[in-house]
Amino acid sequence: MPKTVLDTFPKQPSEVMDYDISFVEWLADRGNDTIIDSSVDISPAGELQLVASSVNSGIVKLWFSGGVNKKKYYVSVKVETAGGRTKEADIAIDVKELG
């Protein structure tokens, strides 16, 4: 489990939702390096599902489905750059049924 997260996002169990993780400022501070690859790790595994991911102009878009009501998931996003750098960012997804 990550010690600190960039942000916590809400999600209901039946929703399919997308979330953006921006590396734009970090890349700009490094001479406008570019992302060439990304990977995602979800903890705990097996309930919240990564449906799709994409990278566009320094922003990693992640699509998720599922998750168990009243459970928090930690998502670690790791990017690799053309300049040989590796950067990791962590978010949390708080799954709660509303209504």
N, CA and C of each residue as an Amber inpcrd file, in Angstrom:
protein
   297
   0.8450000  -1.1740000   0.0000000   0.0000000   0.0000000   0.0000000
   0.8930000   1.2410000   0.0000000   0.6160000   2.2080000  -0.8930000
   1.4090000   3.4190000  -0.9420000   1.2880000   4.2380000   0.3400000
   2.3370000   4.9590000   0.7150000   2.2930000   5.8060000   1.9000000
   1.5370000   7.0950000   1.6350000   1.6920000   7.6700000   0.4600000
   0.9730000   8.8860000   0.1010000   0.3890000   8.7160000  -1.2970000
  -0.7320000   9.3630000  -1.5240000  -1.3810000   9.2930000  -2.8290000
  -1.5840000  10.7030000  -3.3590000  -1.5700000  10.8380000  -4.6790000
  -1.8100000  12.1310000  -5.3070000  -3.2350000  12.6060000  -5.0660000
  -4.1820000  11.6800000  -5.1490000  -5.5970000  12.0250000  -5.0070000
  -6.3920000  10.7580000  -4.7330000  -7.5810000  10.9280000  -4.1580000
  -8.5180000   9.8240000  -3.9580000  -9.7600000  10.1150000  -4.7900000
 -10.1540000   9.1350000  -5.5940000 -11.2840000   9.3010000  -6.4960000
 -12.4490000   8.4110000  -6.0540000 -13.6980000   8.9180000  -6.1310000
 -14.8600000   8.1000000  -5.7930000 -15.3020000   7.2480000  -6.9790000
 -15.9330000   6.1110000  -6.6680000 -16.4870000   5.2330000  -7.7050000
 -17.5310000   4.3380000  -7.0670000 -18.6460000   4.1190000  -7.7600000
 -19.6330000   3.1380000  -7.3190000 -19.2940000   1.7890000  -7.9650000
 -19.6510000   0.6740000  -7.3160000 -19.2620000  -0.6440000  -7.8240000
 -19.6960000  -0.9310000  -9.2660000 -20.8720000  -0.4400000  -9.6780000
 -21.3770000  -0.7640000 -11.0200000 -20.8840000   0.1990000 -12.1040000
 -20.1850000   1.2530000 -11.7150000 -19.7250000   2.2370000 -12.6900000
 -18.4710000   1.7750000 -13.4310000 -18.3480000   2.2630000 -14.6580000
 -17.0910000   2.1950000 -15.3910000 -16.6420000   3.6490000 -15.5080000
 -15.5060000   3.9630000 -14.8570000 -15.0670000   5.3570000 -14.7490000
 -13.6340000   5.5110000 -15.2410000 -13.3380000   6.7340000 -15.7270000
 -11.9770000   7.0420000 -16.1530000 -11.3810000   8.1220000 -15.2650000
 -10.0730000   8.0240000 -15.0660000  -9.3390000   8.9590000 -14.2280000
  -8.0330000   9.3140000 -14.9420000  -7.6500000  10.5920000 -14.8630000
  -6.4320000  11.0690000 -15.5090000  -5.3430000  11.3060000 -14.4720000
  -4.1410000  10.8380000 -14.7670000  -2.9720000  11.1090000 -13.9450000
  -2.0090000  11.8990000 -14.8210000  -1.7460000  13.1460000 -14.4170000
  -0.9190000  14.0270000 -15.2310000   0.5490000  13.9790000 -14.8040000
   1.3960000  13.7780000 -15.7910000   2.8380000  13.8590000 -15.6170000
   3.3820000  15.0600000 -16.3950000   2.4980000  15.9560000 -16.8420000
   2.8470000  17.0650000 -17.7240000   3.9100000  17.9710000 -17.1020000
   3.6870000  18.4470000 -15.8780000   4.6520000  19.3450000 -15.2340000
   5.9930000  18.6480000 -15.0140000   5.9320000  17.4140000 -14.5390000
   7.1570000  16.6570000 -14.2790000   7.9600000  16.4900000 -15.5640000
   7.2810000  16.1730000 -16.6670000   7.9660000  16.0170000 -17.9540000
   8.5430000  17.3480000 -18.4430000   7.7940000  18.4340000 -18.2830000
   8.2550000  19.7600000 -18.7170000   9.5110000  20.1770000 -17.9560000
   9.5580000  19.8470000 -16.6660000  10.7330000  20.1750000 -15.8470000
  11.9630000  19.3730000 -16.2420000  11.7860000  18.3820000 -17.0770000
  12.8910000  17.5400000 -17.5260000  13.1160000  17.6940000 -19.0310000
  12.9590000  18.9070000 -19.5130000  13.2440000  19.1990000 -20.9150000
  12.2170000  18.6470000 -21.8750000  10.9590000  18.5470000 -21.4270000
   9.8670000  18.0320000 -22.2590000  10.0960000  16.6030000 -22.7250000
  10.5950000  15.7710000 -21.8180000  10.7220000  14.3380000 -22.0600000
   9.3260000  13.7860000 -22.3810000   9.2280000  12.6150000 -22.9780000
   7.9340000  12.0320000 -23.3320000   7.7950000  10.6180000 -22.7700000
   6.5660000  10.2420000 -22.4820000   6.2650000   8.9020000 -21.9670000
   6.2540000   7.9210000 -23.1340000   6.9680000   6.8060000 -22.9760000
   6.9790000   5.7760000 -24.0170000   6.2820000   4.4910000 -23.5650000
   6.1000000   4.3350000 -22.2330000   5.4410000   3.1290000 -21.7290000
   4.8510000   3.4180000 -20.3600000   3.7900000   2.6920000 -20.0100000
   3.2000000   2.8180000 -18.6800000   2.7060000   1.4500000 -18.2150000
   2.6870000   1.2880000 -16.8850000   2.1510000   0.0640000 -16.2950000
   1.3490000   0.4330000 -15.0610000   0.4140000  -0.4510000 -14.6840000
  -0.5000000  -0.1840000 -13.5770000  -0.5320000  -1.3850000 -12.6550000
  -0.4820000  -1.1140000 -11.3430000  -0.5970000  -2.1480000 -10.3250000
  -1.7210000  -1.7490000  -9.3740000  -2.6650000  -2.6610000  -9.1220000
  -3.8190000  -2.3960000  -8.2550000  -3.7120000  -3.2660000  -7.0120000
  -3.9150000  -2.6370000  -5.8440000  -3.8660000  -3.3700000  -4.5850000
  -5.0830000  -3.0050000  -3.7330000  -5.8210000  -3.9800000  -3.2150000
  -5.6720000  -5.4090000  -3.4430000  -6.1060000  -5.7820000  -4.8640000
  -5.5400000  -6.8350000  -5.3620000  -5.7890000  -7.2790000  -6.7340000
  -7.0600000  -8.1110000  -6.8270000  -7.6430000  -8.1520000  -8.0300000
  -8.7070000  -9.0880000  -8.3320000 -10.1260000  -8.5720000  -8.2920000
 -10.3790000  -7.4000000  -7.7180000 -11.7630000  -6.9160000  -7.6140000
 -11.9910000  -5.6850000  -8.4930000 -11.1900000  -4.6620000  -8.3220000
 -11.2220000  -3.4980000  -9.1960000 -10.4440000  -3.8720000 -10.4490000
 -11.0570000  -3.6690000 -11.6090000 -10.4370000  -4.1030000 -12.8620000
 -10.0430000  -2.9170000 -13.7290000  -8.8270000  -2.9520000 -14.2340000
  -8.3960000  -1.9790000 -15.2210000  -8.9540000  -2.4130000 -16.5660000
  -9.8250000  -1.5820000 -17.1450000 -10.4810000  -1.9040000 -18.4120000
  -9.6200000  -1.4740000 -19.5960000  -9.0200000  -0.2840000 -19.4850000
  -8.1860000   0.2440000 -20.5680000  -7.2830000   1.3320000 -20.0170000
  -6.2080000   1.5910000 -20.7520000  -5.3340000   2.7100000 -20.4000000
  -4.7630000   3.2940000 -21.6780000  -4.4400000   4.5850000 -21.6110000
  -3.8220000   5.2500000 -22.7490000  -2.9390000   6.3810000 -22.2410000
  -2.0050000   6.8030000 -23.0940000  -1.1260000   7.9280000 -22.7820000
  -1.2610000   8.9340000 -23.9090000  -1.4830000  10.2090000 -23.5290000
  -1.6090000  11.2620000 -24.5260000  -1.0530000  12.5580000 -23.9460000
  -0.0130000  13.0910000 -24.5360000   0.5730000  14.3780000 -24.1400000
   0.9020000  14.4530000 -22.6520000   1.4640000  13.3910000 -22.1060000
   1.8910000  13.3930000 -20.7070000   0.8180000  13.0570000 -19.7030000
  -0.3610000  12.6730000 -20.1740000  -1.4640000  12.3010000 -19.2810000
  -1.7930000  10.8260000 -19.4900000  -1.8040000  10.0780000 -18.3910000
  -2.1910000   8.6670000 -18.4330000  -3.6590000   8.5860000 -18.0420000
  -4.4880000   8.0590000 -18.9510000  -5.9220000   7.8780000 -18.6860000
  -6.1560000   6.4100000 -18.3660000  -6.8060000   6.1720000 -17.2140000
  -7.1040000   4.8130000 -16.7640000  -8.6060000   4.6330000 -16.6440000
  -9.1230000   3.5280000 -17.1690000 -10.5420000   3.1790000 -17.0770000
 -10.6770000   1.9790000 -16.1370000 -11.5900000   2.0800000 -15.1610000
 -11.8000000   1.0080000 -14.1930000 -13.2550000   0.5870000 -14.1360000
 -13.4660000  -0.7120000 -13.8520000 -14.8020000  -1.2480000 -13.5740000
 -14.7180000  -2.0660000 -12.2900000 -15.9000000  -2.3460000 -11.7130000
 -15.9650000  -3.2230000 -10.5460000 -15.5170000  -2.5680000  -9.2630000
 -15.0580000  -3.4120000  -8.3640000 -14.7040000  -2.9810000  -7.0260000
 -15.7920000  -3.3770000  -6.0470000 -15.4250000  -3.5310000  -4.8010000
 -16.3440000  -3.9630000  -3.7440000 -16.7630000  -2.7530000  -2.9200000
 -18.0630000  -2.6620000  -2.6230000 -18.6100000  -1.5660000  -1.8270000
 -17.8500000  -1.4160000  -0.5120000 -17.5630000  -0.1700000  -0.1440000
 -16.8840000   0.2070000   1.1000000 -15.4320000  -0.2480000   1.1610000
 -14.8010000  -0.3740000  -0.0010000 -13.4070000  -0.8000000  -0.0460000
 -12.5830000   0.2400000  -0.8090000 -11.3590000   0.4750000  -0.3370000
 -10.4540000   1.4190000  -0.9870000  -9.3500000   0.6340000  -1.6930000
  -9.0640000   1.0590000  -2.9110000  -8.0390000   0.4200000  -3.7290000
  -6.9290000   1.4230000  -3.9940000  -5.7090000   0.9330000  -4.0080000
  -4.5500000   1.7590000  -4.2900000  -4.0070000   1.3770000  -5.6580000
  -3.8090000   2.3910000  -6.4880000  -3.3710000   2.1880000  -7.8590000
  -2.0240000   2.8830000  -8.0440000  -1.0510000   2.1190000  -8.4610000
   0.2810000   2.6580000  -8.7160000   0.5010000   2.6830000 -10.2280000
   0.8140000   3.8690000 -10.7510000   1.0480000   4.0540000 -12.1830000
   2.5340000   4.3680000 -12.3730000   3.2010000   3.5490000 -13.1620000
   4.6240000   3.7630000 -13.4360000   4.7820000   4.0780000 -14.9120000
   5.5200000   5.1590000 -15.1970000   5.7990000   5.5230000 -16.5870000
   7.3000000   5.4710000 -16.8440000   7.6270000   5.1480000 -18.0840000
   9.0020000   5.1890000 -18.5600000   9.0600000   6.2100000 -19.6800000
  10.1710000   6.9480000 -19.7350000  10.2720000   8.0240000 -20.7120000
  11.3330000   7.7380000 -21.7750000  11.2510000   8.5030000 -22.8540000
  12.2240000   8.3900000 -23.9350000  13.6280000   8.7380000 -23.4460000
  13.7070000   9.5840000 -22.4170000  14.9920000   9.9840000 -21.8580000
  15.5700000   9.0070000 -20.8550000  14.9100000   7.8620000 -20.6590000
  15.4110000   6.8390000 -19.7510000  14.9700000   6.9840000 -18.3050000
  14.0300000   7.8760000 -18.0400000  13.5380000   8.0840000 -16.6730000
  12.3840000   7.1370000 -16.3600000  12.2090000   6.8580000 -15.0660000
  11.0500000   6.1090000 -14.5750000  10.4290000   6.9240000 -13.4530000
   9.1090000   7.1160000 -13.5040000   8.3890000   7.8890000 -12.4910000
   7.1540000   7.1040000 -12.0820000   6.8480000   7.1320000 -10.7830000
   5.6830000   6.4230000 -10.2660000   4.7670000   7.4140000  -9.5550000
   3.4640000   7.2650000  -9.7560000   2.4560000   8.0730000  -9.0770000
   1.3950000   7.1300000  -8.5270000   0.8850000   7.4380000  -7.3360000
  -0.0960000   6.5840000  -6.6750000  -1.3890000   7.3500000  -6.4350000
  -2.5200000   6.6820000  -6.7270000  -3.8380000   7.2370000  -6.4390000
  -4.6250000   6.1920000  -5.6540000  -5.7360000   6.6270000  -5.0930000
  -6.6480000   5.7090000  -4.4080000  -8.0180000   5.8360000  -5.0480000
  -8.7380000   4.7210000  -5.1220000 -10.1190000   4.7150000  -5.6050000
 -10.9690000   4.1620000  -4.4780000 -11.8950000   5.0050000  -4.0230000
 -12.7670000   4.6780000  -2.8850000 -14.1190000   4.2390000  -3.4340000
 -14.4190000   2.9550000  -3.3260000 -15.6520000   2.4070000  -3.8850000
 -16.7530000   2.4470000  -2.8280000 -17.8500000   3.1430000  -3.1690000
 -18.9910000   3.2430000  -2.2470000 -20.2720000   3.2850000  -3.0570000
 -21.2200000   2.4570000  -2.6880000 -22.5470000   2.4840000  -3.2970000
 -23.2970000   3.6610000  -2.7020000 -23.8500000   4.5180000  -3.5660000
 -24.6130000   5.6680000  -3.1060000 -26.1010000   5.4070000  -3.2990000
 -26.8680000   5.9970000  -2.4380000 -28.3110000   5.9500000  -2.5830000
 -28.9170000   4.7540000  -2.0180000
